[in-house]
Amino acid sequence: MQVSIACTEQNLRSRSSEDRLCGPRPGPGGGNGGLVDGGHGNPPGGGGSGPKARAAVVPRPPAPAGALRESTGRGTGMKYRNLGKSGLRVSCLGLGTWVTFGSQISDETAEDVLTVAYEHGVNLFDTAEVYAAGKAERTLGNILKSKGWRRSSYVITTKIFWGGQAETERGLSRKHIIEGLRGSLERLQLGYVDIVFANRSDPNSPMEEIVRAMTYVINQGLALYWGTSRWGAAEIMEAYSMARQFNLIPPVCEQAEHHLFQREKVEMQLPELYHKIGVGSVTWSPLACGLITSKYDGRVSDTCRVTIKGYQWHKDKVQSEDGKKQQAKVMDLLPIAHQLGCTVAQLAIAWCLRSEGVSSVLLGVSSAEQLVEHLGALQVLSQLTPQTVIEIDGLLGNKPHPKK
């Protein structure tokens, strides 16, 4: 019988936030904390009344709603969270390869970056078949092979949608999901990826076909989990419902853009999915491709990634009126960063980490030194008090609110 990796919506609602992440914990005296029969608790006052009733056990206070139970790595200070409500533990800061690996930086620099990341406790490395036309996967695979790190010690994710020029080499048909993933594995020189993402929704492929294909690659051992990237909340819910209807495997997380100027989806839509069906968030572009560091300052350097072929759209965005207004707001954040003893980049990354349901934030860096700076956001996270967050929201003036 096929067993799904996510809990049913009914079970998710009936269990506390902490139990949903970590399962029931032993209660006083070595018991199971009052949970019996596969995790279903007795009704209040039931099952224990009568003359031989045991002394009442004081229940643990429930964890805050939506709290992600964290652990800290020994010697690195890296924090680890569950990927959504699956059992997979990922570093709260991951390393992305978009633009950089196989393109902007040399293979030697890429190896330095990956090594520093791994030594600092990063265990999540993200890539895609489309990045640098497959070169990013090849570079990542070559480095992993040369390092000889235990395969069980890190998490590799790749994304499928744009694989080639032929009509059958893109999209989310069963054919391309299976063949595209096998192509990624060949470039990565791996037997499996931990997570395969559908790199956007595909109106040309039926949802049932997509979910069945993702279930197939997991059952074949080509991937361990699957997720979505840049999907709408309704599409994710449809995939989950399809999986439940046909006893298939549902997605465990959504990859979404999230930063100080892109907030609606991660802060308003995805938390509801996290609570209802256990789908977590892996977010990318915490610095809006470098805009939030204010390194452009109204100008575009010849060495910036916006000058790379194919990224004219970002150059136009930076130099637009909205881009200039955003740069001005970044400058307004400088006093807060100075007060916390950090850079604006560290402040922005820590701000992303505090969002509900976010399992990991992907970093994109062009040097090991830049990576070390960004990893310093972990120390800033504990300093982000509610008052500081309110102050940041006041400066930005873009906090999303529930629609009536």
DRENDO-1510 file (C-alpha; in Angstrom, 1 decimal, always signed):
<recs>
REC; n; res; u; v; w
REC; 1; MET; +0.0; +0.0; +0.0 .
REC; 2; GLN; +1.3; +3.4; -0.9 .
REC; 3; VAL; +1.8; +5.7; +2.1 .
REC; 4; SER; +1.7; +9.4; +1.6 .
REC; 5; ILE; +4.3; +11.7; +3.2 .
REC; 6; ALA; +1.8; +14.3; +4.4 .
REC; 7; CYS; -0.8; +14.1; +7.0 .
REC; 8; THR; -4.5; +14.4; +6.2 .
REC; 9; GLU; -6.0; +17.8; +6.6 .
REC; 10; GLN; -8.2; +16.4; +9.5 .
REC; 11; ASN; -5.1; +15.2; +11.3 .
REC; 12; LEU; -3.2; +18.4; +10.7 .
REC; 13; ARG; -6.0; +20.4; +12.3 .
REC; 14; SER; -6.4; +18.0; +15.2 .
REC; 15; ARG; -2.8; +18.0; +16.3 .
REC; 16; SER; -0.8; +20.8; +18.0 .
REC; 17; SER; +1.8; +22.7; +16.0 .
REC; 18; GLU; +4.6; +21.0; +17.8 .
REC; 19; ASP; +3.2; +17.5; +17.4 .
REC; 20; ARG; +2.6; +18.1; +13.7 .
REC; 21; LEU; +6.3; +18.8; +13.3 .
REC; 22; CYS; +7.9; +16.4; +15.7 .
REC; 23; GLY; +5.3; +13.9; +16.8 .
REC; 24; PRO; +4.1; +13.2; +20.3 .
REC; 25; ARG; +6.7; +13.3; +23.0 .
REC; 26; PRO; +6.9; +11.1; +26.1 .
REC; 27; GLY; +4.9; +12.4; +29.0 .
REC; 28; PRO; +5.7; +12.2; +32.6 .
REC; 29; GLY; +6.6; +8.6; +33.6 .
REC; 30; GLY; +7.7; +7.6; +30.1 .
REC; 31; GLY; +4.2; +7.6; +28.6 .
REC; 32; ASN; +3.3; +9.0; +25.2 .
REC; 33; GLY; +1.9; +12.2; +26.5 .
REC; 34; GLY; -1.7; +11.0; +26.6 .
REC; 35; LEU; -1.9; +10.0; +23.0 .
REC; 36; VAL; -2.9; +6.4; +22.2 .
REC; 37; ASP; -4.3; +4.4; +19.3 .
REC; 38; GLY; -2.0; +5.8; +16.7 .
REC; 39; GLY; -1.9; +9.4; +18.0 .
REC; 40; HIS; -5.6; +10.0; +18.7 .
REC; 41; GLY; -6.1; +11.5; +22.1 .
REC; 42; ASN; -8.9; +10.6; +24.5 .
REC; 43; PRO; -11.7; +13.1; +24.8 .
REC; 44; PRO; -11.4; +15.4; +27.8 .
REC; 45; GLY; -12.7; +13.6; +30.9 .
REC; 46; GLY; -13.0; +10.4; +29.0 .
REC; 47; GLY; -11.2; +7.1; +29.3 .
REC; 48; GLY; -9.8; +7.8; +32.7 .
REC; 49; SER; -12.9; +8.4; +35.0 .
REC; 50; GLY; -13.8; +6.0; +37.8 .
REC; 51; PRO; -12.3; +4.9; +41.1 .
REC; 52; LYS; -9.0; +3.7; +39.5 .
REC; 53; ALA; -8.4; +6.9; +37.5 .
REC; 54; ARG; -4.8; +8.0; +37.4 .
REC; 55; ALA; -3.7; +11.4; +38.5 .
REC; 56; ALA; -4.3; +14.0; +35.9 .
REC; 57; VAL; -1.3; +15.0; +33.7 .
REC; 58; VAL; -0.8; +18.7; +33.2 .
REC; 59; PRO; -0.6; +19.2; +29.4 .
REC; 60; ARG; +2.2; +21.1; +27.7 .
REC; 61; PRO; +1.3; +24.5; +26.6 .
REC; 62; PRO; +0.7; +24.4; +22.8 .
REC; 63; ALA; +3.5; +25.7; +20.6 .
REC; 64; PRO; +2.7; +29.1; +18.9 .
REC; 65; ALA; +0.6; +28.7; +15.8 .
REC; 66; GLY; +2.7; +28.1; +12.7 .
REC; 67; ALA; +5.9; +27.8; +14.7 .
REC; 68; LEU; +8.7; +25.9; +13.0 .
REC; 69; ARG; +10.6; +23.8; +15.5 .
REC; 70; GLU; +14.3; +24.6; +15.1 .
REC; 71; SER; +17.5; +22.9; +16.1 .
REC; 72; THR; +21.0; +24.4; +16.0 .
REC; 73; GLY; +23.9; +22.6; +14.5 .
REC; 74; ARG; +26.9; +21.8; +16.7 .
REC; 75; GLY; +29.9; +24.0; +15.9 .
REC; 76; THR; +28.2; +25.9; +13.0 .
REC; 77; GLY; +25.3; +27.7; +14.6 .
REC; 78; MET; +23.2; +26.8; +11.6 .
REC; 79; LYS; +19.5; +26.4; +12.3 .
REC; 80; TYR; +17.5; +23.6; +10.9 .
REC; 81; ARG; +13.7; +23.4; +10.3 .
REC; 82; ASN; +11.3; +20.8; +8.9 .
REC; 83; LEU; +10.5; +21.1; +5.2 .
REC; 84; GLY; +6.9; +22.1; +5.6 .
REC; 85; LYS; +5.3; +19.4; +7.7 .
REC; 86; SER; +7.4; +16.6; +6.2 .
REC; 87; GLY; +10.1; +15.0; +8.3 .
REC; 88; LEU; +13.0; +16.3; +6.2 .
REC; 89; ARG; +15.2; +18.7; +8.1 .
REC; 90; VAL; +16.8; +21.5; +6.0 .
REC; 91; SER; +19.1; +24.4; +6.9 .
REC; 92; CYS; +17.1; +27.6; +7.2 .
REC; 93; LEU; +19.6; +29.1; +4.8 .
REC; 94; GLY; +20.2; +27.2; +1.6 .
REC; 95; LEU; +22.4; +27.9; -1.4 .
REC; 96; GLY; +21.0; +28.6; -4.9 .
REC; 97; THR; +22.8; +28.3; -8.2 .
REC; 98; TRP; +20.7; +30.6; -10.4 .
REC; 99; VAL; +22.8; +33.0; -12.5 .
REC; 100; THR; +26.0; +32.0; -10.6 .
REC; 101; PHE; +27.0; +28.4; -11.2 .
REC; 102; GLY; +28.1; +27.6; -14.8 .
REC; 103; SER; +27.6; +31.3; -15.8 .
REC; 104; GLN; +28.6; +34.3; -13.7 .
REC; 105; ILE; +31.3; +32.7; -11.6 .
REC; 106; SER; +34.1; +30.2; -12.4 .
REC; 107; ASP; +34.0; +26.6; -11.4 .
REC; 108; GLU; +36.8; +27.2; -8.9 .
REC; 109; THR; +34.8; +30.0; -7.2 .
REC; 110; ALA; +31.7; +27.8; -7.3 .
REC; 111; GLU; +33.7; +25.1; -5.4 .
REC; 112; ASP; +34.9; +27.6; -2.8 .
REC; 113; VAL; +31.3; +28.8; -2.3 .
REC; 114; LEU; +29.9; +25.3; -2.0 .
REC; 115; THR; +32.7; +24.2; +0.4 .
REC; 116; VAL; +32.2; +27.3; +2.7 .
REC; 117; ALA; +28.4; +26.7; +2.7 .
REC; 118; TYR; +28.8; +23.0; +3.6 .
REC; 119; GLU; +31.3; +23.7; +6.4 .
REC; 120; HIS; +29.0; +26.4; +7.9 .
REC; 121; GLY; +26.1; +23.9; +8.1 .
REC; 122; VAL; +24.2; +24.6; +4.9 .
REC; 123; ASN; +22.7; +21.3; +3.8 .
REC; 124; LEU; +20.3; +22.5; +1.1 .
REC; 125; PHE; +21.6; +23.1; -2.5 .
REC; 126; ASP; +19.1; +24.2; -5.2 .
REC; 127; THR; +19.5; +24.1; -8.9 .
REC; 128; ALA; +17.4; +23.6; -12.1 .
REC; 129; GLU; +17.6; +22.0; -15.5 .
REC; 130; VAL; +17.2; +25.4; -17.1 .
REC; 131; TYR; +20.0; +27.2; -15.2 .
REC; 132; ALA; +22.8; +28.0; -17.6 .
REC; 133; ALA; +21.3; +25.5; -20.0 .
REC; 134; GLY; +22.2; +22.6; -17.7 .
REC; 135; LYS; +25.7; +23.9; -16.9 .
REC; 136; ALA; +24.7; +24.7; -13.3 .
REC; 137; GLU; +23.7; +21.1; -12.6 .
REC; 138; ARG; +27.0; +19.9; -14.2 .
REC; 139; THR; +29.1; +22.2; -12.1 .
REC; 140; LEU; +27.3; +21.3; -8.9 .
REC; 141; GLY; +27.6; +17.6; -9.7 .
REC; 142; ASN; +31.3; +17.8; -10.5 .
REC; 143; ILE; +31.9; +19.6; -7.2 .
REC; 144; LEU; +29.9; +17.1; -5.1 .
REC; 145; LYS; +31.7; +14.2; -6.7 .
REC; 146; SER; +35.2; +15.7; -6.1 .
REC; 147; LYS; +34.3; +16.5; -2.4 .
REC; 148; GLY; +33.1; +13.0; -1.6 .
REC; 149; TRP; +30.7; +14.2; +1.1 .
REC; 150; ARG; +28.3; +11.6; +2.4 .
REC; 151; ARG; +25.2; +11.7; +0.2 .
REC; 152; SER; +23.0; +11.4; +3.3 .
REC; 153; SER; +24.5; +14.7; +4.7 .
REC; 154; TYR; +23.0; +17.1; +2.2 .
REC; 155; VAL; +19.8; +17.8; +0.3 .
REC; 156; ILE; +19.8; +18.4; -3.5 .
REC; 157; THR; +16.8; +20.0; -5.2 .
REC; 158; THR; +16.3; +20.6; -8.9 .
REC; 159; LYS; +13.4; +22.0; -11.0 .
REC; 160; ILE; +11.8; +20.7; -14.1 .
REC; 161; PHE; +10.0; +22.6; -16.8 .
REC; 162; TRP; +12.4; +24.2; -19.4 .
REC; 163; GLY; +14.7; +21.4; -20.6 .
REC; 164; GLY; +15.3; +22.1; -24.3 .
REC; 165; GLN; +14.0; +23.6; -27.5 .
REC; 166; ALA; +11.8; +20.7; -28.7 .
REC; 167; GLU; +8.1; +20.8; -27.8 .
REC; 168; THR; +8.5; +17.6; -25.8 .
REC; 169; GLU; +11.5; +19.0; -23.8 .
REC; 170; ARG; +9.5; +21.5; -21.8 .
REC; 171; GLY; +6.4; +21.6; -19.6 .
REC; 172; LEU; +5.0; +19.2; -17.1 .
REC; 173; SER; +3.9; +16.3; -19.2 .
REC; 174; ARG; +4.6; +12.8; -17.8 .
REC; 175; LYS; +7.2; +12.4; -20.5 .
REC; 176; HIS; +9.2; +15.5; -19.7 .
REC; 177; ILE; +9.0; +15.1; -15.9 .
REC; 178; ILE; +10.5; +11.6; -16.1 .
REC; 179; GLU; +13.0; +12.3; -18.9 .
REC; 180; GLY; +13.9; +15.8; -17.6 .
REC; 181; LEU; +14.6; +14.4; -14.2 .
REC; 182; ARG; +16.7; +11.6; -15.6 .
REC; 183; GLY; +18.7; +14.2; -17.6 .
REC; 184; SER; +19.2; +16.3; -14.4 .
REC; 185; LEU; +20.5; +13.2; -12.5 .
REC; 186; GLU; +22.9; +12.4; -15.3 .
REC; 187; ARG; +24.3; +16.0; -15.2 .
REC; 188; LEU; +24.4; +15.9; -11.3 .
REC; 189; GLN; +26.0; +12.5; -11.3 .
REC; 190; LEU; +23.5; +11.4; -8.6 .
REC; 191; GLY; +21.2; +8.5; -8.2 .
REC; 192; TYR; +18.4; +10.7; -6.9 .
REC; 193; VAL; +17.5; +14.2; -5.9 .
REC; 194; ASP; +15.9; +14.9; -2.5 .
REC; 195; ILE; +13.2; +17.2; -4.0 .
REC; 196; VAL; +12.1; +17.7; -7.6 .
REC; 197; PHE; +10.1; +20.9; -8.2 .
REC; 198; ALA; +7.7; +21.7; -10.9 .
REC; 199; ASN; +9.2; +25.0; -12.0 .
REC; 200; ARG; +5.9; +26.7; -12.8 .
REC; 201; SER; +2.4; +25.5; -13.5 .
REC; 202; ASP; +1.5; +24.1; -16.9 .
REC; 203; PRO; -1.9; +24.7; -18.3 .
REC; 204; ASN; -1.2; +22.2; -21.1 .
REC; 205; SER; -0.8; +19.3; -18.7 .
REC; 206; PRO; -3.7; +17.9; -16.7 .
REC; 207; MET; -3.1; +18.1; -12.9 .
REC; 208; GLU; -3.7; +14.4; -12.5 .
REC; 209; GLU; -1.0; +13.6; -15.0 .
REC; 210; ILE; +1.5; +15.9; -13.2 .
REC; 211; VAL; +0.7; +14.4; -9.7 .
REC; 212; ARG; +0.9; +10.8; -11.1 .
REC; 213; ALA; +4.2; +11.5; -12.8 .
REC; 214; MET; +5.7; +13.0; -9.6 .
REC; 215; THR; +4.4; +10.0; -7.6 .
REC; 216; TYR; +6.1; +7.7; -10.2 .
REC; 217; VAL; +9.5; +9.3; -10.0 .
REC; 218; ILE; +9.4; +9.1; -6.2 .
REC; 219; ASN; +8.3; +5.4; -6.3 .
REC; 220; GLN; +11.1; +4.7; -8.7 .
REC; 221; GLY; +13.6; +6.3; -6.3 .
REC; 222; LEU; +14.6; +9.1; -8.6 .
REC; 223; ALA; +13.4; +11.7; -6.0 .
REC; 224; LEU; +12.3; +11.5; -2.4 .
REC; 225; TYR; +9.8; +14.5; -2.3 .
REC; 226; TRP; +8.3; +16.8; -4.8 .
REC; 227; GLY; +7.2; +20.4; -4.6 .
REC; 228; THR; +6.0; +23.3; -6.7 .
REC; 229; SER; +7.7; +26.6; -7.8 .
REC; 230; ARG; +5.8; +29.8; -8.7 .
REC; 231; TRP; +2.4; +28.0; -8.4 .
REC; 232; GLY; -0.7; +29.7; -7.3 .
REC; 233; ALA; -2.3; +28.7; -4.0 .
REC; 234; ALA; -5.4; +27.3; -5.8 .
REC; 235; GLU; -3.1; +25.2; -8.1 .
REC; 236; ILE; -1.2; +23.8; -5.1 .
REC; 237; MET; -4.5; +22.9; -3.4 .
REC; 238; GLU; -5.7; +21.2; -6.6 .
REC; 239; ALA; -2.5; +19.1; -6.7 .
REC; 240; TYR; -3.0; +18.1; -3.0 .
REC; 241; SER; -6.7; +17.3; -3.6 .
REC; 242; MET; -5.8; +15.2; -6.6 .
REC; 243; ALA; -3.2; +13.3; -4.6 .
REC; 244; ARG; -5.7; +12.6; -1.8 .
REC; 245; GLN; -8.4; +11.5; -4.3 .
REC; 246; PHE; -6.2; +8.9; -6.1 .
REC; 247; ASN; -3.9; +7.9; -3.2 .
REC; 248; LEU; -0.9; +9.7; -4.7 .
REC; 249; ILE; +1.9; +11.7; -3.2 .
REC; 250; PRO; +1.2; +15.4; -2.6 .
REC; 251; PRO; +3.7; +18.3; -2.8 .
REC; 252; VAL; +5.5; +19.2; +0.4 .
REC; 253; CYS; +6.6; +22.8; -0.3 .
REC; 254; GLU; +6.4; +25.7; -2.7 .
REC; 255; GLN; +9.3; +27.8; -3.9 .
REC; 256; ALA; +8.4; +31.4; -4.0 .
REC; 257; GLU; +10.0; +34.8; -4.4 .
REC; 258; HIS; +10.0; +36.7; -1.2 .
REC; 259; HIS; +11.8; +39.9; -0.1 .
REC; 260; LEU; +11.0; +43.3; +1.4 .
REC; 261; PHE; +9.2; +44.4; -1.7 .
REC; 262; GLN; +7.5; +41.0; -2.7 .
REC; 263; ARG; +5.3; +40.0; +0.3 .
REC; 264; GLU; +1.7; +39.0; -0.6 .
REC; 265; LYS; +2.1; +35.4; -1.5 .
REC; 266; VAL; +4.5; +34.2; +1.2 .
REC; 267; GLU; +2.9; +36.2; +4.0 .
REC; 268; MET; -0.8; +36.0; +3.1 .
REC; 269; GLN; -1.4; +32.9; +0.9 .
REC; 270; LEU; +1.1; +30.2; +1.8 .
REC; 271; PRO; +0.6; +30.3; +5.6 .
REC; 272; GLU; -2.9; +29.0; +5.1 .
REC; 273; LEU; -1.7; +26.1; +3.0 .
REC; 274; TYR; +1.0; +25.4; +5.6 .
REC; 275; HIS; -1.7; +25.0; +8.3 .
REC; 276; LYS; -4.3; +23.2; +6.2 .
REC; 277; ILE; -2.2; +20.7; +4.2 .
REC; 278; GLY; +1.4; +21.0; +5.5 .
REC; 279; VAL; +3.0; +22.7; +2.5 .
REC; 280; GLY; +6.0; +24.7; +3.5 .
REC; 281; SER; +7.9; +27.5; +1.8 .
REC; 282; VAL; +11.4; +27.7; +0.3 .
REC; 283; THR; +11.9; +31.3; -0.7 .
REC; 284; TRP; +14.4; +32.8; -3.1 .
REC; 285; SER; +15.8; +36.2; -4.0 .
REC; 286; PRO; +15.8; +37.6; -0.4 .
REC; 287; LEU; +17.8; +40.6; -1.7 .
REC; 288; ALA; +15.8; +41.2; -4.9 .
REC; 289; CYS; +18.8; +40.2; -7.1 .
REC; 290; GLY; +21.0; +42.6; -5.1 .
REC; 291; LEU; +18.7; +45.6; -5.1 .
REC; 292; ILE; +18.2; +45.5; -1.3 .
REC; 293; THR; +21.9; +45.8; -0.7 .
REC; 294; SER; +21.7; +49.2; -2.3 .
REC; 295; LYS; +24.8; +48.3; -4.3 .
REC; 296; TYR; +23.3; +49.8; -7.4 .
REC; 297; ASP; +22.6; +53.2; -5.8 .
REC; 298; GLY; +20.9; +54.5; -8.9 .
REC; 299; ARG; +23.7; +53.2; -11.2 .
REC; 300; VAL; +24.4; +49.8; -12.7 .
REC; 301; SER; +28.0; +48.6; -12.5 .
REC; 302; ASP; +29.5; +46.7; -15.4 .
REC; 303; THR; +30.2; +43.8; -13.0 .
REC; 304; CYS; +26.7; +43.4; -11.7 .
REC; 305; ARG; +24.6; +40.4; -12.7 .
REC; 306; VAL; +22.0; +42.7; -14.4 .
REC; 307; THR; +24.6; +43.2; -17.2 .
REC; 308; ILE; +24.6; +39.4; -18.0 .
REC; 309; LYS; +23.0; +38.4; -21.2 .
REC; 310; GLY; +19.3; +37.7; -20.7 .
REC; 311; TYR; +18.9; +39.9; -17.6 .
REC; 312; GLN; +18.1; +43.2; -19.3 .
REC; 313; TRP; +14.6; +42.9; -17.6 .
REC; 314; HIS; +16.3; +43.3; -14.2 .
REC; 315; LYS; +18.4; +46.2; -15.3 .
REC; 316; ASP; +15.2; +47.9; -16.5 .
REC; 317; LYS; +13.5; +47.1; -13.2 .
REC; 318; VAL; +16.3; +48.6; -11.2 .
REC; 319; GLN; +16.4; +51.8; -13.2 .
REC; 320; SER; +12.6; +52.2; -13.3 .
REC; 321; GLU; +10.7; +54.7; -11.1 .
REC; 322; ASP; +9.6; +51.9; -8.8 .
REC; 323; GLY; +13.1; +50.6; -8.6 .
REC; 324; LYS; +14.4; +54.0; -7.5 .
REC; 325; LYS; +11.7; +54.3; -4.9 .
REC; 326; GLN; +12.7; +50.9; -3.5 .
REC; 327; GLN; +16.3; +51.9; -3.4 .
REC; 328; ALA; +15.3; +55.0; -1.4 .
REC; 329; LYS; +13.5; +52.7; +1.1 .
REC; 330; VAL; +16.6; +50.5; +1.4 .
REC; 331; MET; +18.5; +53.6; +2.4 .
REC; 332; ASP; +15.9; +54.3; +5.1 .
REC; 333; LEU; +16.6; +50.9; +6.6 .
REC; 334; LEU; +20.3; +51.7; +7.2 .
REC; 335; PRO; +19.7; +53.2; +10.7 .
REC; 336; ILE; +18.0; +50.1; +11.8 .
REC; 337; ALA; +20.8; +47.9; +10.4 .
REC; 338; HIS; +23.4; +50.1; +12.2 .
REC; 339; GLN; +21.5; +49.9; +15.4 .
REC; 340; LEU; +21.5; +46.1; +15.2 .
REC; 341; GLY; +25.2; +46.0; +14.2 .
REC; 342; CYS; +24.6; +44.4; +10.8 .
REC; 343; THR; +24.4; +45.1; +7.1 .
REC; 344; VAL; +21.2; +45.8; +5.2 .
REC; 345; ALA; +21.6; +42.5; +3.4 .
REC; 346; GLN; +21.8; +40.6; +6.7 .
REC; 347; LEU; +18.8; +42.5; +8.0 .
REC; 348; ALA; +16.8; +41.7; +4.9 .
REC; 349; ILE; +17.7; +38.0; +5.0 .
REC; 350; ALA; +16.8; +37.7; +8.7 .
REC; 351; TRP; +13.5; +39.5; +8.0 .
REC; 352; CYS; +12.7; +36.7; +5.5 .
REC; 353; LEU; +13.6; +34.0; +7.9 .
REC; 354; ARG; +11.0; +35.2; +10.5 .
REC; 355; SER; +8.1; +34.7; +8.1 .
REC; 356; GLU; +5.6; +32.0; +9.1 .
REC; 357; GLY; +5.9; +28.6; +7.4 .
REC; 358; VAL; +9.3; +29.5; +5.7 .
REC; 359; SER; +11.5; +26.4; +5.9 .
REC; 360; SER; +14.5; +27.8; +4.2 .
REC; 361; VAL; +15.7; +31.0; +2.4 .
REC; 362; LEU; +17.9; +30.4; -0.7 .
REC; 363; LEU; +21.0; +32.6; -1.0 .
REC; 364; GLY; +22.6; +33.5; -4.3 .
REC; 365; VAL; +26.2; +34.7; -4.0 .
REC; 366; SER; +29.2; +35.2; -6.3 .
REC; 367; SER; +32.0; +34.7; -3.8 .
REC; 368; ALA; +32.7; +32.9; -0.5 .
REC; 369; GLU; +33.2; +36.2; +1.2 .
REC; 370; GLN; +29.7; +37.3; +0.2 .
REC; 371; LEU; +28.3; +34.0; +1.5 .
REC; 372; VAL; +29.9; +34.4; +4.9 .
REC; 373; GLU; +28.4; +37.9; +5.2 .
REC; 374; HIS; +25.0; +36.6; +4.3 .
REC; 375; LEU; +25.2; +33.7; +6.8 .
REC; 376; GLY; +25.6; +36.4; +9.5 .
REC; 377; ALA; +21.9; +36.9; +9.1 .
REC; 378; LEU; +21.4; +34.1; +11.6 .
REC; 379; GLN; +22.8; +36.3; +14.4 .
REC; 380; VAL; +20.5; +39.1; +13.4 .
REC; 381; LEU; +17.3; +36.9; +13.5 .
REC; 382; SER; +17.3; +36.7; +17.3 .
REC; 383; GLN; +17.4; +40.5; +17.4 .
REC; 384; LEU; +14.3; +41.1; +15.3 .
REC; 385; THR; +11.9; +42.0; +18.0 .
REC; 386; PRO; +8.2; +42.6; +17.2 .
REC; 387; GLN; +8.9; +46.3; +17.7 .
REC; 388; THR; +11.7; +46.2; +15.1 .
REC; 389; VAL; +9.5; +44.4; +12.6 .
REC; 390; ILE; +6.8; +47.0; +13.2 .
REC; 391; GLU; +9.4; +49.7; +12.5 .
REC; 392; ILE; +10.5; +48.1; +9.3 .
REC; 393; ASP; +6.9; +47.7; +8.2 .
REC; 394; GLY; +6.3; +51.4; +8.9 .
REC; 395; LEU; +9.3; +52.4; +6.7 .
REC; 396; LEU; +8.3; +50.1; +3.8 .
REC; 397; GLY; +4.5; +50.9; +3.9 .
REC; 398; ASN; +3.7; +47.7; +2.1 .
REC; 399; LYS; +2.6; +45.2; +4.7 .
REC; 400; PRO; -0.1; +43.0; +3.1 .
REC; 401; HIS; -3.5; +42.7; +4.9 .
REC; 402; PRO; -6.2; +40.0; +4.6 .
REC; 403; LYS; -8.7; +40.8; +1.9 .
REC; 404; LYS; -12.2; +41.3; +3.3 .
</recs>
